Amino acid sequence: MIRSFFLSLAAIGFSISAAAQWQQHIDYQMDIQMDVKTFQYQGKQVAVYENHSPDTLRTMFYHLYLNAFQPNSQMDKNMQQVPDMPARFMHNAGTEAEPKYISKLSLLKESEQGFIRLHSLMQNGKAASYKVVGTILQVTLPEPILPQGKATLTMDYTAQIPTMGLRMGRNSSDGVALSLSQWYPRICAYDSQGWHPYQYIFGEFYGDWANFDVKITLDKNYMVAGTGTLQNPEQIGFGYQNIKEVKTHQKTRTWHFKAERVIDFSWAADPAYQHDVVKTKGGVELHFFYKNFPESWKQLQQIMPEVLDFYEAKVGKYPWDHYSFIQAGQGAMEYAMCTFIEGGKDPKTLIRTACHELAHTWFEHIFAIDEQQYPWFDEGFTCFLQLWADAEVVQKDPVANFSDSRRKAFLDYIQDNQEEDPSIRADFFERTRSYFSTAYAKGTMFASHLDYIIGRRAMERTFKRFYKEYAFTHPTPENFVRCAEKESGMQLFWFLNEFMHTNHHIGYCIEKVEAKGDKTLVTLSKKGRIPMPLDLIVIPNGQKPFSLYIPIDLTFGEKPNPFINMERIVLPVWNWAENTYQFELDLPFTKVRNISIDPQEFMADPNTECHNY
């Protein structure tokens, strides 16, 4: 069952911000009959939809994700027109000398495709009219759902799992029989912007919180792993609640899972899974399901309890009683209470991937960021947490600038001169690289630069405040920045606007260092459009190094000294509209050995050659 987190929110200091909006809620009941030979299943679904909005709903929308995995779908067409679509999705129909790439989706036979086909749809016992538009089901309700009202929607349908899927499908590269994510008719999110009925093109998701009561019937030899808590372990075994084997004369077993207040439900199944369980210090059970590379998956079990404890300490409580790492799917993807991870041959890569996907639990599942609208907020802050954990927990090397790899990736991207607007929705980027560079690299750089501007301790307090005020509310980047302002005492929206709403860059140089009597005059210049406060270190000949801090007028504040064992001198404010700044060192010019801007290399400045004198 769900941890007491939800039963006594006040006990951990959780409080929904007064500014937090209403949230819709859904109770799903599903009865799934899976045929492991045909990879089709019969589904019965009951969804009780609670309308907490001030709006009267006359239309509803569902996602039918599996319909994307067909020739001529919008996903297929998009893959064929994106110039840098990853090779694993494409087939060369030409020659090596004259390649002609087509989407692998376009080659799927009918028995290999994915689909969801409805047989009936009812609202409160009355037939509802509907039409299928690609991966979206548009429903005209026979009765409007009034504000604070609810409706019961029931449907029968047949679905088929494709051979090729984005992060899901049948018979994965690891030989996992079933990897089911984005697999059932899912009601689209509804918030203050209305419905979000976006076609399934490539990835990133957004949904309302729901309770799930799911029964899955399939071949008795298959072990099932996924979202939720197993309700009937005594009938199942397979290592759940330490029950190893439960014999049955039936050909099938029915697995009964429940999950509370999650945004989705995913599961995988295979007859050859191994199942291990370890616990964190806080009592969260971590389940590991795998069939290949057992040595790597055993190593993963040693580190992940400490990683989850780290995330709880830095952000906030993990609110469910367990989490599962499942060898399944394609690549890796976070889901409610679990993650699918492909492979595991290299233990370092497996650990790094698992750290990243687990970190998503906070931004994609506890906060439930709209990944379509703010892919950089979800992916970037998840990367920031992952890299933080990698430095302090995995590598045991708590370096200040743990995001340097993402900084280098971002600099490579902007130097190509093909940047796209960072505010573009996830599926609307023209190039795949633009999406990944914006979401992962630039998003991480936003978090890292905010950390640089306000200081690490204020950043830690910001994460905790954000969790306390905005868990389970679909917050926005503006909410996080406001928390950072409260914890740092600085004004920060200028940075959000400049860094994430423009393609402006950072650029600073040491222009001149010269004698001025018995002192030294230093001239700095601002080459980029984005202003930043500056840390500098001065190394004199024969004396201890010291640091300088130049605040900017936009923040109306100063961060604490990041160089704990070094004297710091705070210089006058640099006004952002001025491109040149001068200051004097109380040192003779002949005693100045070295001056460096941003010595820890936090800033994503593409021209660092002039950072040092």
Secondary structure as GFF3:
##gff-version 3
##sequence-region A 1 613
A	DSSP	three_ten_helix	9	12	.	.	.	ID=ss1
A	DSSP	beta_strand	25	35	.	.	.	ID=ss2
A	DSSP	beta_strand	40	50	.	.	.	ID=ss3
A	DSSP	beta_strand	57	63	.	.	.	ID=ss4
A	DSSP	three_ten_helix	65	68	.	.	.	ID=ss5
A	DSSP	alpha_helix	74	81	.	.	.	ID=ss6
A	DSSP	three_ten_helix	87	89	.	.	.	ID=ss7
A	DSSP	beta_strand	90	92	.	.	.	ID=ss8
A	DSSP	beta_strand	101	103	.	.	.	ID=ss9
A	DSSP	three_ten_helix	104	107	.	.	.	ID=ss10
A	DSSP	three_ten_helix	110	112	.	.	.	ID=ss11
A	DSSP	beta_strand	115	123	.	.	.	ID=ss12
A	DSSP	beta_strand	126	127	.	.	.	ID=ss13
A	DSSP	beta_strand	129	133	.	.	.	ID=ss14
A	DSSP	beta_strand	136	145	.	.	.	ID=ss15
A	DSSP	beta_strand	150	160	.	.	.	ID=ss16
A	DSSP	beta_strand	169	170	.	.	.	ID=ss17
A	DSSP	beta_strand	178	180	.	.	.	ID=ss18
A	DSSP	beta_strand	186	187	.	.	.	ID=ss19
A	DSSP	beta_strand	190	191	.	.	.	ID=ss20
A	DSSP	beta_strand	194	195	.	.	.	ID=ss21
A	DSSP	beta_strand	210	219	.	.	.	ID=ss22
A	DSSP	beta_strand	223	226	.	.	.	ID=ss23
A	DSSP	beta_strand	229	230	.	.	.	ID=ss24
A	DSSP	alpha_helix	233	236	.	.	.	ID=ss25
A	DSSP	beta_strand	237	240	.	.	.	ID=ss26
A	DSSP	beta_strand	243	245	.	.	.	ID=ss27
A	DSSP	beta_strand	252	262	.	.	.	ID=ss28
A	DSSP	beta_strand	267	270	.	.	.	ID=ss29
A	DSSP	beta_strand	274	279	.	.	.	ID=ss30
A	DSSP	beta_strand	285	290	.	.	.	ID=ss31
A	DSSP	alpha_helix	294	314	.	.	.	ID=ss32
A	DSSP	beta_strand	322	327	.	.	.	ID=ss33
A	DSSP	beta_strand	332	335	.	.	.	ID=ss34
A	DSSP	beta_strand	338	341	.	.	.	ID=ss35
A	DSSP	alpha_helix	347	360	.	.	.	ID=ss36
A	DSSP	pi_helix	361	366	.	.	.	ID=ss37
A	DSSP	alpha_helix	375	389	.	.	.	ID=ss38
A	DSSP	pi_helix	390	394	.	.	.	ID=ss39
A	DSSP	alpha_helix	404	414	.	.	.	ID=ss40
A	DSSP	three_ten_helix	426	428	.	.	.	ID=ss41
A	DSSP	alpha_helix	432	436	.	.	.	ID=ss42
A	DSSP	pi_helix	437	442	.	.	.	ID=ss43
A	DSSP	alpha_helix	443	454	.	.	.	ID=ss44
A	DSSP	alpha_helix	456	470	.	.	.	ID=ss45
A	DSSP	alpha_helix	477	488	.	.	.	ID=ss46
A	DSSP	alpha_helix	493	500	.	.	.	ID=ss47
A	DSSP	beta_strand	508	516	.	.	.	ID=ss48
A	DSSP	beta_strand	519	526	.	.	.	ID=ss49
A	DSSP	beta_strand	534	540	.	.	.	ID=ss50
A	DSSP	beta_strand	546	550	.	.	.	ID=ss51
A	DSSP	beta_strand	568	570	.	.	.	ID=ss52
A	DSSP	beta_strand	580	585	.	.	.	ID=ss53
A	DSSP	three_ten_helix	589	591	.	.	.	ID=ss54
A	DSSP	beta_strand	592	597	.	.	.	ID=ss55
A	DSSP	three_ten_helix	609	611	.	.	.	ID=ss56
###
